[in-house]
């Protein structure tokens, strides 16, 4: 009798352990599925025209400037256009345009220096560390544009790029 009770107790422990493990695995699977994060809102586009169509507004950009060439056009439908340039030195430069007055850059780094310069009636704000600009932002009518550089570009290059974009996009 004692052996039977002992065998039943062991079976209950083993079975309970299996059920517990199944519950833990199920909880882990559920947590893994929820931990994936938000989906990427950007849509890759074959051309600037496709990006403009997806975003619902125009943006005139340079195909090439200095040592940089466009590698990717992207859009967040009805919200933003982005062009990603790669330079010969390996830097990645992003130029964005979005409706509204908010900074569309997505760059939340802390910079030691902030300066502004007026170009063609538009106030460009530069964020830099020394002479290396990480971000430039300006409002143009009902839109805000930004330039960001992963490896930082000279303030002069950021200014010249912004000037060219302003010239190309005058309404």
C-alpha positions as CSV (number, residue, x, y, z in Angstrom):
1,X,0.0,0.0,0.0
2,X,2.8,2.4,0.9
3,X,4.5,1.6,-2.4
4,X,1.3,2.4,-4.3
5,X,0.9,5.7,-2.5
6,X,4.6,6.4,-3.1
7,X,4.3,5.6,-6.8
8,X,1.2,7.8,-7.2
9,X,3.0,10.7,-5.4
10,X,6.1,10.4,-7.7
11,X,3.8,10.2,-10.8
12,X,2.0,13.3,-9.6
13,X,5.3,15.2,-9.0
14,X,6.6,14.2,-12.5
15,X,3.3,15.0,-14.2
16,X,3.0,18.3,-12.3
17,X,6.6,19.1,-13.3
18,X,5.8,18.5,-16.9
19,X,2.7,20.6,-16.8
20,X,4.6,23.4,-15.0
21,X,7.4,23.3,-17.6
22,X,4.7,23.4,-20.4
23,X,3.2,26.5,-18.7
24,X,6.6,28.2,-18.4
25,X,7.5,27.4,-22.0
26,X,4.1,28.8,-23.1
27,X,4.6,31.9,-21.1
28,X,8.1,32.3,-22.5
29,X,6.8,31.9,-26.1
30,X,4.1,34.4,-25.5
31,X,6.7,36.9,-24.0
32,X,9.0,36.3,-27.0
33,X,6.2,37.1,-29.4
34,X,5.3,40.3,-27.5
35,X,9.0,41.4,-27.2
36,X,9.5,41.7,-31.0
37,X,8.8,45.5,-31.0
38,X,7.1,47.9,-33.3
39,X,7.2,47.2,-37.0
40,X,9.4,49.3,-39.2
41,X,7.2,52.1,-40.6
42,X,9.4,52.9,-43.6
43,X,8.6,51.6,-47.0
44,X,11.6,51.2,-49.4
45,X,11.0,52.9,-52.7
46,X,12.6,52.3,-56.1
47,X,12.7,56.0,-56.9
48,X,12.2,59.5,-55.4
49,X,8.9,59.7,-57.4
50,X,7.7,56.5,-55.6
51,X,8.7,57.9,-52.2
52,X,6.9,61.2,-53.0
53,X,3.8,59.2,-54.1
54,X,3.9,57.2,-50.8
55,X,4.4,60.3,-48.7
56,X,1.9,62.4,-50.5
57,X,4.2,65.4,-51.1
58,X,7.2,66.5,-53.3
59,X,10.8,66.7,-52.2
60,X,13.5,67.7,-54.7
61,X,16.9,66.1,-53.9
62,X,20.3,65.8,-55.3
63,X,21.2,62.4,-56.7
64,X,24.8,63.1,-55.8
65,X,26.5,65.8,-53.8
66,X,30.3,66.1,-53.2
67,X,31.3,62.4,-52.5
68,X,27.8,61.2,-51.6
69,X,25.3,59.2,-53.8
70,X,21.8,58.1,-52.9
71,X,21.5,54.5,-52.0
72,X,18.0,54.3,-50.8
73,X,14.7,56.2,-51.0
74,X,12.2,55.5,-48.3
75,X,8.9,56.9,-47.1
76,X,6.5,56.6,-44.2
77,X,3.2,56.8,-46.0
78,X,1.6,60.2,-45.6
79,X,4.3,61.2,-43.0
80,X,7.9,61.4,-44.3
81,X,10.4,61.1,-47.2
82,X,13.9,60.0,-46.5
83,X,17.0,59.6,-48.8
84,X,20.0,57.7,-47.5
85,X,23.3,58.6,-49.1
86,X,26.6,56.8,-48.7
87,X,29.9,58.7,-49.1
88,X,33.1,57.4,-50.5
89,X,34.5,57.6,-47.0
90,X,31.8,55.2,-45.8
91,X,29.6,57.8,-44.0
92,X,25.9,57.5,-44.1
93,X,23.9,60.8,-44.5
94,X,20.1,60.9,-44.2
95,X,18.0,63.7,-45.6
96,X,14.4,63.9,-44.5
97,X,11.3,66.0,-45.0
98,X,8.1,65.7,-43.0
99,X,4.9,67.8,-42.6
100,X,4.7,70.0,-39.5
101,X,7.2,71.9,-37.4
102,X,8.8,69.0,-35.5
103,X,12.4,67.7,-36.0
104,X,12.0,64.7,-38.3
105,X,15.7,63.6,-38.0
106,X,15.3,60.8,-35.4
107,X,18.7,61.9,-34.0
108,X,18.5,62.3,-30.2
109,X,22.2,62.6,-29.6
110,X,23.5,65.4,-27.3
111,X,25.7,67.9,-29.0
112,X,28.0,70.4,-27.4
113,X,27.3,73.2,-29.8
114,X,24.2,74.6,-31.4
115,X,24.2,77.4,-34.0
116,X,21.9,78.9,-36.5
117,X,22.2,80.5,-39.9
118,X,19.7,82.1,-42.1
119,X,19.7,80.9,-45.7
120,X,17.2,82.3,-48.2
121,X,14.8,83.3,-45.5
122,X,15.0,80.0,-43.7
123,X,16.7,79.5,-40.3
124,X,18.9,76.4,-40.2
125,X,19.9,75.1,-36.8
126,X,23.1,73.1,-36.7
127,X,24.0,70.6,-33.9
128,X,27.7,69.8,-33.7
129,X,30.6,68.7,-31.6
130,X,33.5,71.0,-32.6
131,X,33.5,71.5,-36.4
132,X,31.7,68.2,-37.0
133,X,27.9,68.5,-37.6
134,X,25.7,65.6,-36.7
135,X,22.4,67.2,-37.5
136,X,20.9,70.3,-39.3
137,X,17.2,71.1,-39.1
138,X,15.0,73.8,-40.7
139,X,11.4,74.6,-41.4
140,X,10.3,75.2,-44.9
141,X,6.7,76.4,-45.1
142,X,4.5,73.6,-43.8
143,X,7.4,71.1,-43.7
144,X,10.5,70.5,-41.7
145,X,13.7,69.1,-43.2
146,X,16.8,67.5,-41.6
147,X,20.2,66.3,-42.5
148,X,22.0,63.8,-40.3
149,X,25.4,62.2,-40.6
150,X,26.4,59.1,-38.8
151,X,30.1,60.0,-38.8
152,X,29.6,63.8,-38.7
153,X,30.2,66.1,-41.6
154,X,31.8,69.5,-41.6
155,X,29.6,72.5,-40.8
156,X,30.4,73.8,-44.2
157,X,29.2,70.6,-46.0
158,X,26.0,70.6,-43.9
159,X,25.4,74.3,-44.8
160,X,26.1,73.8,-48.5
161,X,23.8,70.7,-48.6
162,X,21.0,72.6,-46.8
163,X,21.4,75.6,-49.2
164,X,21.1,73.3,-52.2
165,X,18.0,71.6,-50.8
166,X,16.4,75.0,-50.0
167,X,17.1,76.2,-53.6
168,X,15.7,73.1,-55.1
169,X,12.5,73.1,-53.0
170,X,11.4,76.8,-53.1
171,X,7.7,76.9,-53.6
